[in-house]
């Protein structure tokens, strides 16, 4: 059974887990990339920088009109199942040793009562999500300034945490996802950090042959150091002659 999570709807992982444990659900989400605001802003910033790396803009300081204003296209989708930490047995498997479980250890640790990381985490069961995500991002090639599609496909293992303290107790094999104060979040809040990490350092076509020839060639973005060097204000004095005293 597959259950779709609406793009803008806030949901409770704990409640979904409860229903999934009864029906063995696979959850699915599909969201336009334009819905990820922080991701969009970062991509637009990249476009703005690339659009102003031409010889003209670097010399004059002009900003390309409308650069970075457009929405980012593309589609994001994910499929995942939900689980829950199996108290101390989970952390025993993760760490390779048996750890005792006692209720309230996490709360006590916040009040100064210390326990091992495994013990404190085992006392606070959390909902987990495991699955795979795919996204197609429309980026601007830094070589030709044309648009190209950057495909993202990866697997993930999340654990939903109520606060930073709980998140810090997670094993390294899980990435924390912070919930709202009410225990709810949206699909965008769940996956945006993961997508941000998947952005390329340098957005370019994999093959330069795929570059858009109508754009500005990459070579034209590079200014000759001699051209970029400011003129010597005393250069005009070289041609002048002065009377001898």
N, C-alpha and C positions, 0 to 999 in steps of 0.2 A: 504494500500500500504506500502511495506517494502523496504527501501533503505539501501543498504550495503555501509559502509564507508571503503574503502581500508585501510589496516593496516598502510602502510607507507605514506599515502597521507595527506598533510596538508589541513585542511578545515576551513572555516569560519562559526562559529555558526550562525552569523547574516544572512548570505546568505542561509544557510540550513533552518533557521527558515522561511525566506521569501518563499522559495519553499514549505516548509511543510505546511504553512498556506493556501496555494492554493490547495495542494493535500492531506492534512491530513496524513502526512507520519509518519511511525514508523521507527526509525533508528536502524540499527543493526551493530555491529562490532565484529570481531573475530580475535584474535591475538595470536600467540605462546607466551607463557610466556617468552621464551628466548629473545623476543624483548624488554622486560622491563629491561634496563641495571642496574639501581640502585637496583631494586628488586633482579636481578640475583647476583649482587655483594654481597648483604647482605646475601643471602642464601648460596653462596659459602663460605663466611666468617664463617657462622655457621658450615658448613661442615668441614672447616679447623680446627676450635677449637675442634669439636667433635672428629675428626680423631687423634688429638694429646693429648687426655685425657687418653690414655692407660698408664699402669704402666711403660712400657719401655720408652715412649716418655717423660713422666713427670720426670723420673729419669735422662735420658741422654740429654734431651733438643732437641732430634731429631725431625724433621718434617716429617710427613708421605709423601712419594713421591707421587706427583700428586694430593694430597688432595686439593679440592677446585678449580681445573682447569676445570672440566667438565661443560658443559652447563646444565642449569636447564630445565627439561622437563615440559610439562603441556600445557594447553590451557585456554585462557581467552575469554569470550564472554559477550556482554552487549546488552540490548535492551532499548531504551529510546525515549521519545518524547521531543520536544522543546517548550518552551513557552517564555513569556516576562512579566516582572513586569508591572502591570497595573497602572503605575504612583501612585498617592497618594491613590487610592482605595485599592491597594495591601497592603500598609503599614498601612492603617487604619484597615484592617482586622487583620494584624499581631500584631499590638500593642494595639488594643482595643480602639484607639481614632482617631479622624479625624486629618489629617495633611495636611496643604496646600502645593500646588505644584507650584513652580515658576521656570521657565527655567533659567539655569546658576547658580543656588544656589551652586552646587558643585564647580564650578570654582571659585565663589566668596569666598567660604569657604577656598579654598587654598590660597587666597589672604588676609585672615584675617577676612572676613565677616562670622560670625558664624550663624549656623542654627541647628535645632535639627537633630539628626541622621536620623530620619524618613524623614524629609523634604529634606535633602541633597540627600538621596538615591532615594527618589521619583522623584527628578529632573533628575536622570540619569538612565533611563530604561536600564535593562540588560537582555540578553538572559539567560534562565534557561534550565536545562536538568533534567528530572525525569525518573527514570526507575529502572532496576535491573541488577545486574552483577553476573556472575558465573565464577569461576576459579578452576582449579585443579592444585595444586602445588606439585611437587615431592620434598619432603623434606627428610632429613636424621634423623632418629630416634636417639635421644640422649641416649636411653636406650640400643639399640642393634646395632647401626650404620648401620642398614639396611635402604633401601629406602621405604618410604610409601607415599601415596597420601593424601594430605590435601585439603579438599574441602572448597571453600569459596562461599557463596551465601548471598547476601545482597541487600537492596534497597538503592538508593541514590537520593539526591537532590542537584544539583550543580547550581551555578550562575557564568557565565563567566565575569570576571572583567579585565579591561584594565590595572589596576595598583593596588598597595597595598592600596592606599588611598580609592579607590572605594571598594576594597574587605573588608576593615574595616567597611564599612557602611552596610554590609549585615546583615539581621536578623540571629539569631542563628540557625534557621531551615534550612539554606542553607550553604553548604560548598563552599568556593570560588575556582575557577579554573582560574589561570592567563593566559591570552592570550599573544601571541607574539606581538611585536611592530606593526606588520602588521594586527593584529586581527585574526590570524590563529593559529592553533595548530594541533597536531596529536592525534590519539586515545591513544597512549602510554602516552603522556603528560597529557591527560585528566584524565586518570584513575590510573596512577602509585602511586600517594600518597595514594589513597584509598586502593590499594592492600597492600602497605607497612604497613598500619594500621591494616590489617587483618592477618598479620603473627602471629603465636602463640608465646608466651613468651618462652615456652619450647616445642620444636618439638619432639613429641613422639607418638607412636601408642596409640590409646585410650585404647585398651585392651592389656596388656602385653603378652597375649597368642598369639597375632598376630606378636610378634617380631620375627625377623629372627634369628633362632638358629645358623646359620653359622657365625654370626657376633660375636663380642666380648661382652660377657655379661656385663651389666651395673655394676654389683658388682666388676668386675675386673678393672674398671676404678678408683675405690676408693682406695687410698693408705693408708695403715696403718700408723698412725702418727709416730710410732716407726721406720718404714722403711724409711719414708721421712726425719726423723731427722738426721742432719749431724753428723758424727762421732766426738767424742771428741779427739782432737789432742794429749791430754795428757793421753789418756787411756793406751797407751803402757807403761807408766812410772809406772803403778801400780804394774807390775810384777818385777820391778827392786829393788835390795837391795843396799843400800849405806853404806859404812863403817862409824862407829861412830868416831867422832873426839875426 
